[in-house]
Amino acid sequence: MSDELLFQDEPDDLLFQQQDEPDIDLAPAKPPWTLLVVDDEESVHQVTRLALRDLTYDGRPLSILSAYSAAEARTILLDTPGIAVILLDVVMETEHAGLELARFIRQDLGNQDVRLVLRTGQPGQAPEMSVISSYDINDYKDKTELTAQKLYTLLLACLRSYRDIEILHQSRLGLQNVMEIARQIFRTQNYPSFIKSSLSHLVDLLNVDHNIVYLFEAQAYEVSDQGYRLSQLKPQEKLMEEQAEDSISEPLLDLLQRCRQQRENIYDQERVCIFCHGYHRELMFVLKSPRELTDLDRNLVELLSDNLNIALENIDLNEKLQQSQRDVIYRVTELVETHSKEGGSHVHRVALYSELLARLAGLDEDEVDMIKRSAPLHDLGKIGIPDRVLKKPGRLDEEEWEIMKRHSELGYQMLSGSGLPLLDQGAIISLSHHEHWDGTGYPKGLKGEQIPMVGRITSLADVYDALGSGRCYKEVWSNSAIVAYIEARSGSDFDPTLVRLFRDNIDQFLAIKDRLGDEDSTDDHPIAV
């Protein structure tokens, strides 16, 4: 097909004529549209490039790839994702090479997005209606029809269609991201984790275009009596920085105040302020964007912000529930103190020893806090032990010892089944803190790692404090004697790893003991609950 036929009756200046389609300037790093020209005539490639060399749509230029056979086009398609439009000749190495390539694209590659335009100089060999209905072609052109003006218009229409398809994909992906982000945020159990997770996911949410990754800056401002407390996520980092408010620029302060007063999200040039509130907290997330936010971006932000509010309300409710549990535990441990006077400071020291040992063992902070709160319940079952046994001055006989051993299961029965995490873990601790590493403990005779970690930790903490405290039936042991006793029973009574951690950090245990001796047993809330 000659150049004259391809651009029949069109003056040369149409090749360079300014088009009416407006350009929108976006970020300069945004990639070009990709056009693949598949034709076995070199002149077709040259004239197509000439006609479209100045085409720009939606702020993005056009990049043109050339293939001179269907086989070469298959290789390019396999190696090049994101091709927007294909101008495809029908007759190349075979009479139906173009049609076979079209079937390969739609069926074998499963690519329904790329816009396929058949160009042929022999329309009689492939009737238009039959081709479009059988091969999922978007348009069919006789090469004699494609003047420079029409080719330009055709490409704009194809790019607009491809862009709309990509927006639909991005919308679906954005909705999927919102759902997944919401699930992850709802899993957070405490306020700091909620802030960190929300900051990270807000940044990820707006990178729905896989062609380019934008570096958003995210900050969170918690409203307090002193002003705003700042937490921020820096570009390219997943680390949260917390600092007291020093100074906030006037524009940013105005944005925060408007967002708080209006209690709604504010979109202000390059910044977005998201208002988030729980039952007793107010929080604003501020996103600084390197590009103008699209309608899709705003819709996704609005959808996610609704979920953030629900998640924060849940965290506030969860904290209230946890505080209620802590109050219950404190009241229950008071019962232990009333029933067994020498048990007062003991349960609180065991809590702090268990907290320390759990942290040394590498448990995460939520688990460390949980064991600190639940360890005081380890001897709750002693409420059910008769005073003649519990307060007997001297060694217990065999029958009395069997009665005393029942306190583990009694405590478990009192605490289990509540559905409250702290009480449920207290039940586990009560049942397992007298099990021995070698299987000789009670009540179940568990061995090694069959014993829950919280039970192993509390067991060591309990023995350490019991031996170092005066009782009606024993004298106080020296610290060196206690350490020697525990080390001698490493691998029999106690987890060897925990014994090593205890021995290597004995100074920290002694600091707790010095701070919270038996003389402090009447203090209110010896540990913060």
C-alpha positions as CSV (number, residue, x, y, z in Angstrom):
1,M,0.0,0.0,0.0
2,S,1.5,3.3,-1.1
3,D,1.7,6.5,1.0
4,E,-0.6,8.2,-1.6
5,L,-3.3,5.7,-1.0
6,L,-3.0,5.8,2.7
7,F,-3.5,9.6,2.9
8,Q,-5.5,10.1,-0.3
9,D,-6.7,13.6,-1.0
10,E,-5.4,15.1,2.3
11,P,-3.1,18.1,2.2
12,D,0.3,17.8,3.9
13,D,-0.4,20.4,6.5
14,L,-3.0,18.2,8.1
15,L,-0.1,16.1,9.4
16,F,0.9,19.0,11.6
17,Q,-2.5,20.5,12.2
18,Q,-3.3,21.4,15.8
19,Q,-6.0,19.2,17.2
20,D,-8.9,20.3,19.5
21,E,-8.4,17.5,22.0
22,P,-7.1,19.3,25.2
23,D,-3.9,18.2,26.9
24,I,-3.8,17.9,30.7
25,D,-0.4,18.3,32.3
26,L,0.2,15.6,34.9
27,A,3.4,14.4,36.6
28,P,6.3,14.4,34.1
29,A,7.3,10.9,35.0
30,K,3.9,9.4,33.8
31,P,4.6,6.9,31.0
32,P,3.5,7.4,27.4
33,W,0.7,5.4,25.7
34,T,2.0,2.5,23.7
35,L,0.9,1.9,20.1
36,L,1.9,-1.3,18.3
37,V,1.9,-1.1,14.5
38,V,1.8,-4.5,12.8
39,D,2.2,-4.4,9.1
40,D,4.6,-5.9,6.5
41,E,5.1,-2.7,4.6
42,E,7.8,-0.3,5.8
43,S,6.0,2.7,4.3
44,V,3.0,2.1,6.5
45,H,5.1,2.3,9.6
46,Q,6.9,5.5,8.4
47,V,3.7,7.3,7.5
48,T,2.0,6.3,10.7
49,R,4.8,7.6,12.8
50,L,4.8,10.8,10.8
51,A,1.0,11.3,11.2
52,L,1.1,10.6,15.0
53,R,4.4,12.1,16.0
54,D,2.8,15.0,17.9
55,L,-0.1,13.1,19.4
56,T,-0.6,13.7,23.1
57,Y,-3.6,12.6,25.1
58,D,-4.4,13.2,28.7
59,G,-1.0,14.7,29.3
60,R,0.8,11.6,28.0
61,P,2.7,11.3,24.7
62,L,2.6,8.4,22.3
63,S,5.3,5.7,22.0
64,I,5.1,3.6,18.8
65,L,6.4,0.0,18.4
66,S,6.7,-1.7,15.0
67,A,6.3,-5.3,14.1
68,Y,6.6,-6.5,10.4
69,S,4.9,-9.9,10.9
70,A,2.4,-11.6,13.2
71,A,5.2,-13.7,14.6
72,E,7.3,-10.6,15.5
73,A,4.2,-9.0,17.0
74,R,3.6,-12.1,19.3
75,T,7.1,-11.7,20.7
76,I,6.6,-8.0,21.4
77,L,3.2,-8.7,23.1
78,L,4.7,-11.3,25.3
79,D,7.6,-8.9,26.4
80,T,5.7,-5.6,26.6
81,P,2.8,-5.1,29.0
82,G,0.5,-2.2,28.8
83,I,0.1,-1.8,25.1
84,A,-3.0,0.4,24.6
85,V,-3.7,0.2,20.8
86,I,-2.7,-2.2,18.0
87,L,-3.0,-1.2,14.3
88,L,-3.1,-4.6,12.7
89,D,-2.8,-5.5,9.0
90,V,-4.8,-8.6,8.0
91,V,-2.6,-10.0,5.2
92,M,1.0,-10.4,6.1
93,E,3.0,-13.7,6.0
94,T,-0.3,-15.5,5.4
95,E,-3.7,-14.3,4.2
96,H,-5.2,-14.4,7.7
97,A,-2.1,-13.7,9.8
98,G,-3.7,-10.6,11.3
99,L,-6.9,-12.4,12.2
100,E,-5.0,-15.3,13.8
101,L,-2.9,-12.7,15.8
102,A,-6.2,-11.1,17.0
103,R,-7.5,-14.4,18.2
104,F,-4.1,-15.1,20.0
105,I,-4.4,-11.7,21.8
106,R,-7.9,-12.2,23.0
107,Q,-8.0,-15.9,23.7
108,D,-4.4,-17.1,24.4
109,L,-3.1,-13.9,26.1
110,G,-6.5,-13.2,27.6
111,N,-6.0,-9.5,26.9
112,Q,-9.4,-7.8,26.6
113,D,-8.1,-4.3,27.3
114,V,-6.0,-3.5,24.2
115,R,-7.9,-1.7,21.4
116,L,-7.6,-3.7,18.2
117,V,-8.0,-1.9,14.9
118,L,-7.7,-4.0,11.7
119,R,-6.3,-2.2,8.6
120,T,-6.4,-3.9,5.3
121,G,-5.8,-3.0,1.7
122,Q,-7.9,-6.0,0.5
123,P,-11.2,-5.7,2.4
124,G,-12.9,-8.3,0.2
125,Q,-10.8,-11.0,1.7
126,A,-12.1,-10.3,5.2
127,P,-15.6,-8.9,5.3
128,E,-16.0,-6.3,8.0
129,M,-19.1,-7.6,9.8
130,S,-17.8,-11.1,9.9
131,V,-14.4,-10.1,11.3
132,I,-15.8,-7.8,14.0
133,S,-18.3,-10.4,15.3
134,S,-15.8,-13.3,15.1
135,Y,-12.6,-11.8,16.3
136,D,-13.5,-9.2,19.0
137,I,-12.1,-6.4,16.9
138,N,-12.8,-2.8,18.1
139,D,-12.6,-1.2,14.6
140,Y,-12.0,-2.2,11.0
141,K,-10.6,0.2,8.5
142,D,-9.8,0.1,4.8
143,K,-6.3,1.6,4.4
144,T,-7.7,4.0,1.8
145,E,-10.0,5.4,4.5
146,L,-7.2,6.4,6.9
147,T,-6.2,9.9,6.1
148,A,-3.9,11.7,8.6
149,Q,-6.9,13.4,10.2
150,K,-8.9,10.2,10.5
151,L,-5.9,8.3,11.8
152,Y,-5.3,10.9,14.5
153,T,-9.0,10.9,15.5
154,L,-9.1,7.1,15.5
155,L,-6.1,7.0,17.9
156,L,-7.6,9.5,20.2
157,A,-10.9,7.5,20.4
158,C,-9.0,4.3,21.0
159,L,-6.8,5.8,23.7
160,R,-9.9,7.3,25.4
161,S,-11.5,3.9,25.4
162,Y,-8.4,2.2,26.8
163,R,-8.0,4.9,29.5
164,D,-11.6,4.4,30.6
165,I,-11.0,0.6,30.8
166,E,-7.9,1.2,32.9
167,I,-9.8,3.5,35.2
168,L,-12.4,0.8,35.7
169,H,-9.5,-1.6,36.6
170,Q,-8.0,0.9,38.9
171,S,-11.4,1.4,40.6
172,R,-11.8,-2.3,41.1
173,L,-8.3,-2.6,42.4
174,G,-8.8,0.4,44.6
175,L,-11.9,-1.1,46.1
176,Q,-10.1,-4.4,46.7
177,N,-7.3,-2.4,48.4
178,V,-9.8,-0.6,50.6
179,M,-11.3,-3.9,51.7
180,E,-8.0,-5.5,52.4
181,I,-6.6,-2.5,54.2
182,A,-9.8,-2.3,56.3
183,R,-9.3,-6.0,57.2
184,Q,-5.7,-5.3,58.3
185,I,-6.5,-2.2,60.2
186,F,-9.4,-3.9,62.0
187,R,-6.9,-6.5,63.2
188,T,-5.0,-3.8,65.1
189,Q,-5.6,-4.1,68.8
190,N,-4.1,-0.9,70.2
191,Y,-3.9,2.8,69.3
192,P,-0.2,3.1,68.3
193,S,-0.6,0.1,66.0
194,F,-3.7,1.7,64.5
195,I,-1.9,4.9,63.7
196,K,1.1,3.2,62.2
197,S,-1.0,0.8,60.1
198,S,-3.3,3.6,58.9
199,L,-0.4,5.8,57.8
200,S,1.3,3.0,55.9
201,H,-1.9,1.9,54.2
202,L,-3.1,5.4,53.3
203,V,0.1,5.8,51.3
204,D,-0.3,2.5,49.6
205,L,-3.9,3.1,48.8
206,L,-3.3,6.0,46.3
207,N,-0.6,4.1,44.4
208,V,-3.3,2.2,42.3
209,D,-1.6,3.0,39.0
210,H,1.0,0.3,38.5
211,N,2.7,2.3,35.8
212,I,4.3,4.6,38.4
213,V,4.7,4.8,42.2
214,Y,4.2,8.2,43.8
215,L,5.9,9.1,47.0
216,F,3.2,10.4,49.3
217,E,4.0,11.8,52.7
218,A,1.7,10.9,55.5
219,Q,1.3,12.4,59.0
220,A,-1.2,11.9,61.9
221,Y,-2.1,14.6,64.3
222,E,-3.8,13.6,67.5
223,V,-5.8,16.3,69.2
224,S,-4.8,16.9,72.8
225,D,-5.1,19.6,75.4
226,Q,-1.6,20.8,74.5
227,G,-2.4,21.1,70.8
228,Y,-1.5,18.4,68.3
229,R,0.7,15.3,68.8
230,L,2.5,14.4,65.5
231,S,3.2,10.9,64.1
232,Q,4.5,10.7,60.6
233,L,5.5,8.2,57.9
234,K,8.4,9.5,55.7
235,P,8.5,8.7,52.0
236,Q,10.0,5.3,51.1
237,E,10.0,4.3,54.8
238,K,7.7,2.2,56.9
239,L,8.8,3.8,60.2
240,M,6.7,6.0,62.4
241,E,8.2,8.9,64.2
242,E,6.5,10.4,67.2
243,Q,7.3,13.8,68.6
244,A,5.6,16.6,70.5
245,E,4.3,19.5,68.4
246,D,7.0,22.2,68.1
247,S,5.7,24.3,65.3
248,I,3.2,23.9,62.5
249,S,3.1,26.1,59.5
250,E,0.2,28.5,59.2
251,P,-1.3,26.8,56.1
252,L,-1.1,23.4,57.8
253,L,-2.5,24.6,61.1
254,D,-5.4,26.3,59.2
255,L,-6.1,23.0,57.4
256,L,-6.1,21.0,60.6
257,Q,-8.4,23.5,62.3
258,R,-10.9,23.5,59.4
259,C,-10.9,19.7,59.3
260,R,-11.5,19.5,63.0
261,Q,-14.2,22.2,63.0
262,Q,-16.1,20.8,60.0
263,R,-15.5,17.2,61.2
264,E,-15.0,16.1,57.6
265,N,-12.3,15.4,55.1
266,I,-10.7,18.5,53.5
267,Y,-9.0,18.5,50.1
268,D,-6.7,21.5,49.9
269,Q,-4.4,21.7,46.8
270,E,-1.5,19.2,47.4
271,R,-2.8,18.2,50.9
272,V,-5.6,16.0,52.1
273,C,-6.8,16.2,55.7
274,I,-8.8,13.1,56.9
275,F,-10.9,13.6,60.0
276,C,-11.1,10.5,62.2
277,H,-12.7,10.1,65.6
278,G,-13.4,7.4,68.1
279,Y,-15.4,7.6,71.3
280,H,-12.8,9.7,73.2
281,R,-10.2,10.6,70.5
282,E,-9.9,12.9,67.6
283,L,-7.3,12.4,65.0
284,M,-6.4,13.9,61.6
285,F,-4.4,12.2,58.9
286,V,-2.7,14.5,56.5
287,L,-1.5,13.3,53.1
288,K,0.9,15.4,51.0
289,S,0.5,14.3,47.4
290,P,3.1,14.8,44.6
291,R,0.3,14.9,42.1
292,E,-3.3,16.2,41.8
293,L,-5.7,13.7,43.3
294,T,-8.2,12.2,40.9
295,D,-11.9,11.6,41.5
296,L,-11.0,8.0,42.0
297,D,-8.5,8.9,44.6
298,R,-11.0,11.0,46.5
299,N,-13.6,8.3,46.4
300,L,-11.1,5.7,47.8
301,V,-10.1,8.1,50.6
302,E,-13.7,8.7,51.5
303,L,-14.4,5.0,51.6
304,L,-11.3,4.2,53.6
305,S,-11.9,7.1,56.1
306,D,-15.3,5.6,57.0
307,N,-13.5,2.3,57.9
308,L,-10.9,4.2,59.8
309,N,-13.6,5.8,62.0
310,I,-15.2,2.4,62.7
311,A,-11.8,0.9,63.5
312,L,-10.9,3.7,65.9
313,E,-14.2,3.4,67.7
314,N,-13.6,-0.4,68.0
315,I,-10.2,0.3,69.5
316,D,-11.7,2.8,72.0
317,L,-14.3,0.2,73.0
318,N,-11.6,-2.5,73.2
319,E,-9.5,-0.3,75.5
320,K,-12.5,0.3,77.7
321,L,-13.1,-3.5,77.8
322,Q,-9.5,-4.2,78.7
323,Q,-9.6,-1.6,81.5
324,S,-12.7,-3.3,82.8
325,Q,-10.9,-6.6,82.7
326,R,-7.9,-5.1,84.6
327,D,-10.3,-3.7,87.2
328,V,-11.8,-7.2,87.6
329,I,-8.4,-8.7,88.0
330,Y,-7.3,-6.2,90.5
331,R,-10.4,-6.8,92.6
332,V,-9.9,-10.6,92.3
333,T,-6.3,-10.3,93.4
334,E,-7.5,-8.3,96.4
335,L,-9.5,-11.4,97.4
336,V,-6.3,-13.4,97.3
337,E,-4.6,-10.8,99.5
338,T,-7.5,-10.8,102.0
339,H,-7.5,-14.6,102.2
340,S,-3.8,-15.0,102.4
341,K,-2.1,-11.9,103.7
342,E,1.4,-12.9,102.7
343,G,0.2,-13.2,99.1
344,G,-0.4,-9.5,98.7
345,S,2.9,-8.2,97.2
346,H,3.7,-11.6,95.9
347,V,1.2,-11.5,93.1
348,H,2.3,-8.1,92.0
349,R,6.0,-8.9,92.0
350,V,5.2,-12.1,90.1
351,A,3.4,-9.9,87.5
352,L,6.5,-7.7,87.1
353,Y,8.9,-10.6,87.0
354,S,6.7,-12.3,84.4
355,E,6.6,-9.1,82.3
356,L,10.4,-8.8,82.4
357,L,11.0,-12.5,81.6
358,A,8.4,-12.3,78.7
359,R,10.2,-9.3,77.2
360,L,13.6,-11.0,77.6
361,A,12.2,-14.1,75.8
362,G,11.3,-12.0,72.8
363,L,7.5,-11.9,73.1
364,D,5.9,-8.9,71.4
365,E,4.7,-6.0,73.5
366,D,1.0,-7.0,73.3
367,E,1.9,-10.4,74.7
368,V,4.2,-8.9,77.3
369,D,1.4,-6.6,78.5
370,M,-1.1,-9.5,78.5
371,I,1.1,-11.7,80.8
372,K,1.8,-8.8,83.1
373,R,-2.0,-8.3,83.5
374,S,-2.9,-12.0,83.8
375,A,0.0,-13.3,85.9
376,P,-1.5,-12.0,89.2
377,L,-4.3,-14.6,88.8
378,H,-1.9,-17.6,89.0
379,D,-2.9,-18.4,92.6
380,L,-6.5,-17.4,92.4
381,G,-7.6,-21.1,93.1
382,K,-6.1,-20.8,96.6
383,I,-9.4,-19.1,97.6
384,G,-10.9,-22.5,97.4
385,I,-8.3,-24.1,99.7
386,P,-9.2,-24.5,103.4
387,D,-7.4,-22.3,105.8
388,R,-6.1,-25.3,107.8
389,V,-4.1,-26.2,104.7
390,L,-3.4,-22.8,103.2
391,K,-2.1,-21.2,106.4
392,K,-0.6,-24.3,108.1
393,P,2.7,-23.4,109.8
394,G,5.0,-26.1,108.6
395,R,5.2,-28.8,106.0
396,L,2.0,-30.3,104.6
397,D,1.4,-34.0,104.9
398,E,0.5,-36.1,101.8
399,E,-3.2,-35.6,102.1
400,E,-2.9,-31.8,102.6
401,W,-0.5,-31.6,99.7
402,E,-3.0,-33.2,97.4
403,I,-5.6,-30.7,98.6
404,M,-3.2,-27.8,98.0
405,K,-2.4,-29.0,94.5
406,R,-6.1,-28.6,93.6
407,H,-5.7,-24.8,93.5
408,S,-4.4,-24.9,89.9
409,E,-7.5,-26.6,88.6
410,L,-9.8,-24.5,90.8
411,G,-8.3,-21.3,89.4
412,Y,-8.7,-22.6,85.9
413,Q,-12.4,-23.5,86.5
414,M,-13.0,-20.0,88.0
415,L,-11.4,-18.1,85.1
416,S,-12.0,-20.2,81.9
417,G,-14.9,-19.7,79.6
418,S,-15.4,-16.0,80.1
419,G,-14.5,-15.0,76.6
420,L,-12.3,-12.2,78.0
421,P,-8.7,-12.5,76.8
422,L,-7.1,-11.5,80.1
423,L,-9.2,-13.9,82.2
424,D,-8.8,-16.7,79.6
425,Q,-5.0,-16.3,79.8
426,G,-5.2,-16.2,83.6
427,A,-7.0,-19.6,83.4
428,I,-4.1,-21.0,81.3
429,I,-1.5,-19.6,83.7
430,S,-3.4,-21.0,86.8
431,L,-3.5,-24.5,85.2
432,S,0.0,-24.7,83.9
433,H,2.3,-22.7,86.3
434,H,3.1,-25.8,88.4
435,E,4.0,-28.0,85.4
436,H,7.7,-29.0,85.1
437,W,9.9,-29.1,82.0
438,D,10.6,-32.8,82.5
439,G,7.0,-33.7,82.9
440,T,7.0,-34.3,86.7
441,G,4.7,-31.3,87.6
442,Y,1.0,-31.1,88.1
443,P,-1.9,-31.2,87.4
444,K,-1.5,-32.6,83.8
445,G,2.1,-33.8,83.8
446,L,2.9,-31.7,80.7
447,K,6.4,-31.8,79.4
448,G,8.7,-29.3,77.6
449,E,7.0,-27.1,75.0
450,Q,3.7,-28.8,75.7
451,I,3.6,-26.4,78.7
452,P,2.3,-23.0,77.5
453,M,4.9,-20.3,77.4
454,V,2.9,-18.1,79.8
455,G,2.9,-21.0,82.2
456,R,6.6,-21.6,82.0
457,I,7.3,-17.9,82.5
458,T,5.0,-17.5,85.5
459,S,6.4,-20.7,87.0
460,L,9.9,-19.4,87.2
461,A,8.7,-15.9,88.4
462,D,6.5,-17.5,91.1
463,V,9.3,-19.7,92.5
464,Y,11.8,-16.9,92.5
465,D,9.5,-14.7,94.5
466,A,8.2,-17.4,96.8
467,L,11.7,-18.4,97.9
468,G,12.7,-14.8,98.5
469,S,9.7,-14.0,100.6
470,G,8.9,-14.9,104.2
471,R,6.1,-17.3,104.9
472,C,4.5,-18.7,108.0
473,Y,6.1,-22.0,107.1
474,K,9.6,-20.9,105.9
475,E,12.4,-18.4,106.2
476,V,13.5,-16.0,103.5
477,W,16.2,-17.4,101.2
478,S,19.2,-15.4,100.1
479,N,19.3,-14.3,96.5
480,S,22.4,-16.4,95.7
481,A,20.7,-19.5,97.2
482,I,17.6,-18.8,95.0
483,V,19.6,-18.4,91.9
484,A,21.5,-21.6,92.6
485,Y,18.3,-23.5,93.3
486,I,16.7,-22.4,90.0
487,E,19.9,-23.1,88.0
488,A,20.1,-26.6,89.5
489,R,16.6,-27.3,88.2
490,S,17.1,-26.0,84.7
491,G,15.8,-28.7,82.4
492,S,13.9,-30.4,85.2
493,D,11.5,-27.9,86.7
494,F,12.2,-25.0,84.4
495,D,12.6,-24.1,80.8
496,P,16.4,-24.0,80.3
497,T,16.2,-20.9,78.0
498,L,14.2,-19.0,80.5
499,V,16.7,-20.0,83.3
500,R,19.5,-18.6,81.2
501,L,17.7,-15.3,80.5
502,F,16.9,-15.1,84.3
503,R,20.5,-15.7,85.3
504,D,22.0,-13.3,82.7
505,N,19.6,-10.5,83.8
506,I,19.4,-11.1,87.5
507,D,20.1,-7.4,88.3
508,Q,16.8,-6.4,86.7
509,F,15.0,-8.9,88.8
510,L,16.7,-7.6,92.0
511,A,15.7,-4.1,91.0
512,I,12.0,-5.1,91.0
513,K,12.4,-6.9,94.3
514,D,14.0,-3.9,95.9
515,R,11.3,-1.6,94.6
516,L,8.4,-3.7,95.7
517,G,9.2,-5.5,98.9
518,D,6.7,-7.1,101.3
519,E,6.4,-3.9,103.2
520,D,4.6,-2.3,100.2
521,S,1.9,-4.9,100.3
522,T,-0.7,-2.4,101.4
523,D,0.0,0.1,98.6
524,D,-2.9,0.8,96.2
525,H,-2.2,-0.7,92.8
526,P,1.5,-1.6,93.2
527,I,1.6,-2.2,89.5
528,A,-0.1,0.1,87.0
529,V,-3.3,-1.5,85.8
